Amino acid sequence: MYERHSRRAFLGAVGAAAGGVATGLAGCVAAPGGSEVVRRIETDGEPLSEAARAQFRGGLQRRGVSPDATVPTDPEVDWTIREVNTGDHSAAKASPVEAPGGDIVVPGDNGEIRRVTPAGEEVWRSSVEPTGRGIHGTPAVANGAVYIGAYDGALYAFDLESGERYWRAKLGDAIGSSPGYHDGTVYIAVEYHDPSGAMFAVDAVTGDVVWEDQRVTDHPHSTAAIDRRAGRLVVGSNDGYLYAWSYPDLEYLWKFPTGEPIKGPIATAGGSAVFGSWDGSVYRVALDEGTEEWSFRTGGLVMSGPSIEAETGTVYVGSHDSNLYALAFEDGGKRWSFDTGGRIVGCPTVTSEHVLVGAYDDYCYAVEKDTGDEVWGVEGVGNVTCAPLVTDDAVYFTERAADPYIDAKKADDGDPDPESSGGLYRVVDAGE
């Protein structure tokens, strides 16, 4: 099922059919088409998980910090799985996550989602419904299920063990953001063609909509953060606003303007939201009332999502000006910058001693987090726009397809070269 009409138009039609009774901007109306349930998620009588076992940037606050993780000293590529990403859409690609037991779950812009072992063996592969841009969001893993949104406008739940689809909830026209899971509910930003958008909360077992807010305008490609201590849910949108609701009661509170699209994920810490805007700035905004605390101007658009290391009071964020910046969380002062040689669209990952970041020069870098000095770079064949994943014994990252692959796909006289497609890389220490 594919609707070209917006969710807002759908709600208007429902209101007209009900004799003009308004549905309001937020409510519990079923999603267009409803959820298509193949089978229920079973938890063997156990209560649903409160927190996800894995999700984008490590948790609901999207801080992107793994304080105990270490990176290889002498990196080498252990293996690469090709044809994960094959399209030419410039948004950041999905990031891999580690499932319980150490396997890796990774989606691709070809519309497939895979579970692979640390040895590179495929456990299963599943697909979303046909869609030109596939999957760009990063999964949340909870209750033995993998939750992911796709560019067909639907949110999916797959069985972690088998890859079998549990349900598909058609919410809008496109989903480019990553889901957030908490206490039996999945939260996701959804886009419509007209353009407009909305925030949804979906039942993790059934895929039924339990809350939505249609205030968000233009395309909300940003990934929402939930800060339970501050009691806020926040998300950015292409209309240039950061939107905020109370949490967990989900009452709309305020919006903060930047004047240009907010496409990247939001991160929260210390009662504040930190994020980038296409006006070239990184912002820190108070979560209580939506007031600006500081802004830092870069030399380009900011689509990268910030990492916030609360222990050292540091924000790490990339920019289209090719620099990775370390900023003081307190006042936004610049501590250092590292020039990658290519624009940074994806998010950095912070470990015990290093920051990992990918760039449009086809490299994944490790830099000293205290000084910004380069430690190493691993080259791929396409732009690295994911958030790198660090496990106990490896680094994983994905990349975009290389230009020759994209050009061949468009050509009438040849097939693309699989070796130039976007891959999943496993990087290990050559000395082990």
Protein Blocks (a to p, Z undefined) as FASTA:
>chain_A
ZZfbdfklmmmmmmmmnoopaebjbdcddcehiaadfbdcdeehpacdfbdfbdehhian
onopafkbccdfbdcdfbdcehkblcfbfbdcddddddehhiacdddfkopacdddfkop
afbdcdddddfklpabdcddeehiacdddfkopacdddfklopafbdcdfblbdcbdcdd
eehiacdddddfkbccddddddfklopafbdcfkbgcjdfbccdddfknopacdddfkop
acddddfklpafbdcdehiacfbccddeehiacdddfkopacdddfklopafbdcddfbd
cfbdcdddfknopacdddfkopacdddfklopafbdcdehiacfbdcdddfkbccdddfe
opacdddfklopafbdcddfbdcfbdcdddfkbccddddddfklmmmmmpmkbccdfklp
ccddddddfkZZ
